Structure formats: structure tokens, C-alpha cells
Amino acid sequence: MSFPLLTATAVLPALGAIATAAVPAARRTAAKWLALIVSLATLVLAAVVLVRFDPDGDRYQLTESHAWIKDFGVRYELGVDGIAVAMIALTALLIPFIILAGWHDADPLETGSKRWRPTQGFFALILLVEAMVIISFEATDVFLFYIFFEAMLIPMYFLIGGFGDRAHEHGEEAASTQRSYAAVKFLLYNLVGGLIMLAAVIGLYVVAGNFSLTQIAEARANGTLDMATSTERWLFLGFFFAFAVKAPLWPLHTWLPNAMQESTAPVAVLITAVVDKVGTFAMLRFCLQLFPEASTWATPAILVLALISIIYGALLAVGQRDIKRLVAYASISHFGFIVLGIFAMTSQGQSGATLYMVNHGISTAALMLVAGFLISRRGSRLIADYGGVQKVAPVLAGTFLIGGLATLSLPGLAPFVSEFLVLVGTFARYPVIGIIATVGIVLAALYTLVLYQRTMTGPVKAEVEGMPDLRVRELVVVAPLIVLLIFLGVYPKPVTDIVNPAVKQTLSDVQKKDPQPEVEASK
């Protein structure tokens, strides 16, 4: 029996979460170090998965399959394709930086505060989310995926509601109220999506007789599973709705700005760079593979929603006064690009969308974590409270600029490649939508550069005169992310080589081929 590598990659952070939570209250620092060590060990296991995966091999590799609930055909089935491997690597890579960045975020509040902050719980919840996200990327049993797709909401609810940002202009009581509101809104939106998906999961079982993604897809491909067109479309809508909430896609996006605004910067990164990726990943793995006809049928409407997300998110980012809300609306715009690439139904579009998921995770982490360091120094999220920071903290300002330039997809930084591929892939099949989507690029340049200009340049405000530059721990967090943004911007081949075969198989599932160019390239 081979070593269950995929199970180990998910179980290790789960066990680490239990161990971290069990550390005595007086040993806060020990709990932090334990969580960091476990996250680094998980990163090593993810690296082993990456090394052992063969892009030219079988579609799903490192597979594990065991009977679980026999009476209902539920199995513990795991397997990874190139897209899943890339997302597991991204998750495992970001968690150590999230833990380091949040090193003091769960320290006790100032003397006299009525609210207790259990440090061990904060880091244990982060590891628990990591475990659930990783197994969601690995699951090839629909019911198994659903369980962890929903279960991750519980630790995220407590991270948002119990460990919110301390920078609040109306005091701790008002901050606690807003955190509770954001956490409940996050939970309700995602629970509604999950309940609708549960109905679709049950419907899929009634039609197919099992929950195995590979068996159902194989039966669909060889014609042994006859699913009525109307049934397939209803089931597709049930799955897609839940994934669109998680992503989030307009008009199901409104929970994200509140959640990111009220969370600490590391938790905000956990939301948008890690957890939300499960939604777009699931569109590729489940929607397209299980419901190919319905995916094609719904494509025009989904492309319109994605286009609205791109423009709407960017426009609202331009007008934001709060730094975190600006990044949240920028992420809504970026998720619009990802969904656009997925449903463009071209290899360039879907490769770009997968690469965008990775690059957006890195760029958003870089920008938001530096923004968190900035906010912790000034004690305010409001853009108007800053000015001239680059003169007193040049390294902080420089890393903030690089993170911002990556967000606007500057050529030479990682997101540019993915955004370019998405637009090329979209234009090849839907030229009008591709052209309109480019407006999002212009707006991204506007909100990013205006943010930098208002916070970092100009006269030094009195409140930031004594602001310290990045410390060693903060540099350890930011520097590797900046290096990755530059490396993948210049040389994205390591990621594209892994995801491209999986993208071609996904296109084959929906029986799509890339449009032929109108003009042949000269030889």
C-alpha cells in the first residue's frame, strides 16, 4: 500500500490545529511557533505532491479510494490534476506568510478591554481552514467535497467575528458590532449557496446513483448515463450558484467587502487568496466536467455576469475611502476575469484563469499584508489619514507599490501574463466581451495609482512622521512574495506546464476546441 500523500497533506494541518489549540494559555509564543512549523511541514508535503505529479500522466494522480458510507455510495476518494496541484501549492505557500504576518494579531488587547483574544485559537483556526481547503482541492467524491466546502465556513466565521481589525474609528464596541455583522453576513450568504448546492448534490445522486466525479464523468462521456437536458441544467445551476457565492461573482459578492474590512489583514488574505479560490476551482472541476451541455448553455449569461463583476468591482474600488474595502472590490473585479477565462471555453482563457488564481493569490497577499502593516502603525484604515509615507518608510512604500503594480497587472509582474491569456482567450471566441473587459485594466491602473499617490506621496502628515519602516519579520513575509511576482511575471512556464494538460482535458469534457485564427501565421 502506497503512502497516502494527499491525505497526509490535509491531515497534518488539521492535527496541527488540534495541537495548537491544546497549548496552555500561558504559552502563547509556543502556540505561534507550533502553528508556523506545522504550516512549513505542510508546505513540504505540498512540494512533494508537486514533484510527484506528472503533467503528462493520468488525469487524476496520487489517487486514494476507500469505502465510507456504503449504503449511499459515498467514498473517500482523492485525486489531483494539474489545476488542483497548483491550488494546493498556492494554499500551502501562503499559510506560513499569513501566520507570520498575524504574529501579534491575536495578542491580548490593551488593559481594561472587555474582550478576550485566545491566541491559540486564532492560529489553530487558520490551520483548520488550510486543512479543509486542501482536501476540497483533492476530493473527487462530490459528497466529500461538499462536506468540506461547507465546513470551512465555521472556522472562517470565528476568524472574522472573533479576531477582527483593531483599527476602528468608532471604538471597540462599534467595531465588535460590525465584526459580528460581517461574520454573520459571510455565513448566511455561503450557507444559502451551500444549501442550494446540497439539493443539487442529492439530485445528482438520484440521477447517477453515486457521488464519484470520475465515474459520473466517464458515464457521461461513454453515453451510459442519460441525463435529461432540463435536469442537467437545474443541477448545474445549483452547483454554480454555490460556487458563484464563494468566488464571489456579482451580484452575490456583497459579503466580501464587509468580511475583508472587518478582518485582520492576514485573515482578509485567507479569505480572498485561499478560501474564495475554492469557488472558481470548483467551476472548472465540477461544473464543466459533470454538466458539459449545461455549461455551454449558461455561458452567455455567465460571461455577462463576469463582465459586470470586472467593471463594477473596479468602479467601486476607485471610489473607496477604506484601504481594505478597495482591495476587496479590486478582488471582485479580478474574480470576474477568472470566471471570464473559465467560461470563454478556450485553452488560453482557462489556462489564464488558472494562472490568474495563483497570481491573484500572491499579488493580493503582498498588497494586503503590506497594507495591514501600514494600518497597524497608523491605527486607521482610511486613505485620507495617510500621506508622505514613502519619505519616512521607503521600504514599506516600495513593497506597497510593487504589490499595487501587480494588482493592476503591470507587464513584468505575474498577474499580467494571466490577465493577458484570459483576454486573448476571450477575444478569440467573444471579441466584443473581450474588448469591454479591457476597461477593467484601465480602472485598475486608476484605483491602484490613486491609492499609492494619496497614501505614500505628498507632504508627510504629522501622524505618520514617526512611522517605522518594515521590520525583519515583516520583510520575511513580503520579500518572498515580491520575488515570486517578478519570477512568475518573467517566467510563468513552471505553472503553465502543470495546468495546460488539465485545461485541455476540461475543454474536451465540454467538447470545445479553440477557434481557428482568421489569418494564418506566416512561416
Secondary structure, DSSP 8 states (H G I E B T S, - for coil): ----HHHHHHHHHHHHHHHHHTS-TT-HHHHHHHHHHHHHHHHHHHHHHHHH--TTS-SSEEEEEEEEEGGGTEEEEEEE-HHHHHHHHHHHHHHHHHHHHTTTTTS---TT-S----HHHHHHHHHHHHHHHHHHHHB-BHHHHHHHHHHTHHHHHHHHHHSB-S--TTHHHHHHHHHHHHHHHHHHHHHHHHHHHHHHHHHHHHHHSS-BHHHHHHHHHHT-S---HHHHHHHHHHHHHHHHHHTT-TTS-THHHHHHHHB-HHHHHIIIIIITHHHHHHIIIIIHHH-HHHHHHHHHHHHHHHHHHHHHHHHHHHT-SBHHHHHHHHHHHHHHHHHHHHHTTSHHHHHHHHHHHHHHHHHHHHHHHHHHHHHHHHT--BGGG---HHHH-HHHHHHHHHHHHHHTT-TTSHHHHHHHHHHHHHHHH-HHHHHHHTHHHHHHHHHHHHHHHHHHSSS--GGGTT-----HHHHHHHHHHHHHHHHHHH--HHHHHHHHHHHHHHHHHTT------SS----
